[in-house]
Amino acid sequence: MTTLDDALAAALYEAGDASLDTGASLLAADPGLDAALRQRGEELIRGAWERGWQPADLLRCVRRDLTEPHLRLLTSLIRSETAKYGELPPRWSAQLGELDGEDWRADRFSYATAVLELYRLLVRLPSIEPVGPVPGQPFLAPTGYEPRMLTRIRALLAKAEATTYPEEAEALTAKAQELMSRHSVDEASLAPKSTTPAAFRIGVDAPYETAKAILLDAVASANRCRAVWNSSLGFSTVVGFEGDLESVELLYTSLLVQGTAAMTRAEGAQRAGGRRRTKTFRQSFLMSYAGRLGERLASAAQSVPAPDDLLPVLATREIAVAAHAEELFPRTTTTRVRGVTDEAGWRHGRAAADNAQVAASRGLLGRSS
């Protein structure tokens, strides 16, 4: 075995800080190993791709378990590994576009320690459900929102989230929903019969991740998608057709922003009155907010029928989504949700859900007249 092999064997496959220090000492003492060490890192990144991980997943994991230097090391490795390929699979370019930060350097021992800590995390990542091809594999370009329409929808939602005037927010989000509904109906009528569902992952981060997962599940269900939450890894996988997945992502993000802002305002009023139990208030608020929005979305989806000529198409698409979700997740379990303990938080959360502008569900409005 080479010195590099000895260092990696000690750091990555043995437990404890002592083995990590041993590996870092071996690497720090030999600058000639730097290039080979980086190559091993790129190989670990490629191995993560092949086990189902994508750039955003790795970034989320490192943010949760390690520190900023590790994140910058990871970013550099992702950039260099993905630069080896020509065209990248769908959603990868957007994820890579969110990478930021400069390369990180320190004294040789500290740098080697951080590299080995990152590699230890990468080598221990489990295999997860693949949500698309990895770089280098053939893929079909997705069908979804046209770029100009997506830009318009995002701009409308951003204005709705920023305004302090409820009437303006309602008008903006109603217009965004109208655009989404019109596009989704058109897409369903024009999509080829061979079109198959896709999937993507979205972070469901602490704190209050259970409430966030419930909210995402409600949004997904209203848009004829399926959401499966992986609580241990901090994300949900949403299965559906591309246009519907865009709706889920936009609506969930918008409602989470609106809910967080409403929670902050309600909590401020509570604290001004002398209240201090902010954690239980927030937990109860978000659980109530998610539950009530689920009721609103489900009711709206059931009350607005699709055009008769599209019913067979939509039914076929729903069956395809269910089948693809079952293929990805043949074994799922239910999770018991903790009871809500704060009445004020519950009441404020329900009121905020009633006031939230449901702005992105393509199934909640028919065609505009």
N, C-alpha and C positions, 0 to 999 in steps of 0.2 A: 504493500500500500504506500501511496505517496503521502507527503506531509499534509496536503489538502484533504485527502481521504481520511487521514487520522483526525484532523481537526473537525471535519464534518461528522464523522462517526461519533466523536466524543460529545459534540454539542447538540446534534439533532436527534440522536437515538438513545442517549442516556439521560436519566432524570437528574435534576438538581442543578444549582448554580455552579458547583465545582466543575462539572463537566463542561459547562459553558465557558468558564474562565480558562480551562485547559485549552479548548479549541481556539478561543480568542488570542491566547498567548502564542500559540503556534502560528496563527495567521499574522499577527502583529510583528513577529520576528522575521518574516520573510516577505518583503514587498513584491517579490517576483510571482507571488501567488494571486495578486489582485485580479489580473485578467481572467484567470481560470475560475476564481471565486465568483466573479460577475457572470461568467458563462453558466456556472451551476445555478445561479439565481434565475437566469432566463429559462433554463430547463425546468426549474420548479414552477415558474409562471406558466409555461406551456403545459406542464402536467396538471396544473389547476384548471386550465381551459378544458382539457380532455376529461376532467372529472366533473364538468358541468358549471364551473365558476366563470363569471364574467368580470370585467374591470370594476364595475360599481360594487359588486359583491365583495371583492377583495378589499377595496377601499373601506367599505362599511365595517368589515371584520377587523381590519387593522386599527381603524379609529376607535373601535370599541375595546380592543384588547391590548393595544400597544400605545405608542406615543408619536408625537409629531416627527421626530427624526426617522422612525420606521416608516411613516407614511410617505415621506419624501424619498426614501430609498425604494419603496414599492413603486411609486410613481415613475421613477427613473427606469426601473426594470420593465414596467409595463410598456412604456414608450419604446424602449429599445427592442423588446420582443415583438410587439405588434408592427414595428417598422419593417419587419422582414417580409410582410405580405403586401399584395397589391390592394385589391378591393376587400373591404372588411364586411362581415355579416351585418344585417340590419341591427340597429340600436347601438352597435359598437362605436361608431363614429361619434355619436352624441355622448356616450360615456367617456370616450377619450378626450373629447372637447372640454370636459369638466376637470381634467387633471390640471393641477397647478402646483406651484412651489418649485424652488430650485434644488439642485442636488445638495445633499448634506455631507459635510466632511467634519472630522474631529481628529483628535490624536488617534494613532493607529489602534491602540487597544480598545478605546471606546467605540471607534468605527467598526472594528471587527466584532465586538460584542453585539452591537445593534444589528449588524448584518446577520449574525447567527441567530439572534432572537427572532428576526423576521423569517429566516429560512426554517426555523423550528416550527413556527406557526404554519407556514406554507406546506411543509411536508406532512403535517398532521391534519390538514383539512380533509374532511370526509368527502366522498362522492355525493353529489346532489343531482336532482332531476335536471336534465339538459333542457334549455328553453330556446335552443336554436343551434345552428352549426358553429363550429369553432373556426378561427382564421385558417385559411388554406383549403377549407372544404367548400364545395359548390353550394350555392343558395339561390333562391328566387327573391327578387326585389319585392318587398311587401306592398300591399295596396292599403291605403288608409286616407287620411286627410291630404288634400292638396296643400302644398307649402303655404300658399297665400291664404287659404282659408284657416289653416292652423295658426298662422300669425295673427289673423284677425280675432280668432276665438281667444287666444292667449291674451291679447291686448284688452279685450273686453273684460275678461275675468280679472286681470290685474287692476283695472280701473275700479271694478266692483269691490275688490278686496280693499282698495286704498281709500275709497270715498267714505266720508262720515255721514252722508245723507242717504237714508234708507230708500227713498224714492229713486234716486239715481242708481243705487246698487241694483234695485229690482229691475229697472229698465235695461241696464247693461247686461245683467245675467240672463234676463229673458231673451235678449237678442242673441247672446252666445248659445243658449239652448236651442233657439230656433235654427241657427246655422248648423248645429250638430245634428239635430233631428232631421233636417232636410237632407244633409249629406249622407246620413246613415241609411235613410230609406232609399235614396238613389243608389248607394253602393250595394245594398242588398238586392236591388232589382237588376243591377248590371253585372254583379259578380259572377264569374264562370262557375259552373257546377262543380268543377274539380278543386275549387278553392278550399283549403283546409285551415283549421284554427291555428293560432300561434299562442305564444305565452311570453310573459315578461315578469321580472321580479321587482318589487318595490319595497323599500325599507320600512319596517314597522319598529321604530326605535323606542327605547325606554326614555322617559318614564311613561306610565299609563299605556303601555303597549297593548294590553288587552282591549281597552276601549278603542284604540286606533285600529286594531285588527277587525273589530266588530263593525266599525264604520266602513272600512274598505270592503268587507264582505257584503254589506248592504248596497254599496255603490256598484260593486261587481254584479250582484244578483239583478239589480234593476236594469242593467245594461246587457243582460243575457250572457254574462261571463261567470266564471267560477273562480273563487279565491281560496287558496289553501295556505294557512299560516304555519310557518316554522318558527316557533317561539324561541328555540335554543339558538338559532342562527340570526334571528332578528329581521326576517323578511317574510312577505307573502308572495306566492306565485299566482298570477292571475292568468287564466286561460280564456281565450275568446278570439274573435276575428279582429284583424288589425284596427279597423275603424272604431270598433267598440272598445278595444284596449286603450286607444287614445282618449276616448270619452271617460273611461274609468280613471285613468291617470289624471286628467285635467280636473274632473269633478272631485275626486278624493282630495287632491292637493288644495283646491279652492275651499272645500268645506272644512278641511283641517285648519287652514289659515283663518277662516271666518270663526270657527269654534274656539281656536286659541285666543283670538282677539276678544271675543265675547267673554271667555273665561277670565281673562286678565282684567277686563272692566268690572265684571261681577265680583271678582276676588278683591279688587281695590275698594269697592263699596263695602264689602264685608269687613275688611280690615279697618276701614275708616270708622266703623261702628264698634271697634274693639275686639274683633274676632281674630284668633291666632291659628286655628287649626287649618292651615292652608292645604296640606297634603290630602286630607280626607275630603275637603271641599273640591279640590281639583279632580280627584279620582271619581267622585260621585257626579260631578258636573259632566265630565267627558263620557262616562258610561250612559248617563241619561241622554246626552246629546246624540251619541251614536245610536242608541235604541230608538229614540224618537225619529231620527232621520231615516232609519230603516223602515219604520212604519209609513212615513211620508212617501218614500221612494216606492215601496211595494204597492201602496194604494194608488199612486199616480200611474205606475206601470200597468196595473190591472184595469184602470178606468179609461185608458186611452187606447182604443183598438187600432191595430194596423190595418191598412187597406186590404180588402178581401183578396186581391190578386197576389198579395205578398205573403199571406198566411202560410202556404205550403213551403215557401222559400225560408221563411223565418223559423218554422218548425224544424226543417232539415238542418238549419244552422245550429239550433239549440241542441239537437241530437248529436251533431258532430262535436260541439263543445264538450258535452257531457262525456262522450266517448274518449276524447283526447285527454280530458282531466283524469278519467279513470285509468288511462294508459300510463300517464305520468305518475299518478298517485294511487296505485292499486290498494294500498293500505293507509287509511287515515283514521284518526281518533277524534273524539269530541273532548272539549275542555270545559271543566266546570268553572263558571265565572263567579268570582267572589261577590257577595252581596254588597249593596250600596249602604253606607252607614251615615251619610250626611244628607239630611232632608233639604237643607238650603241649597246645597250643591246640585241635588237632583232637580229641584224646582227651577233653578236658574239654567241648568243645562237643557231641560225640556223647552223652556221659553226660548233659549237661543236657537234650538233646532227648528222651532216653529217660525222664527224670524230669518233663518238662513235662506239664502237664495240658491235654489237647486238649479244649477246652471249648466250641467253638462250631460245629462242623461238623454241619450238619443231615443229612448223608448217612451219618453214621458209626454211628448207632443207629437201630434200628427203633422201633416204638411201645412205650411202657412197658406192661408187663402189670399 
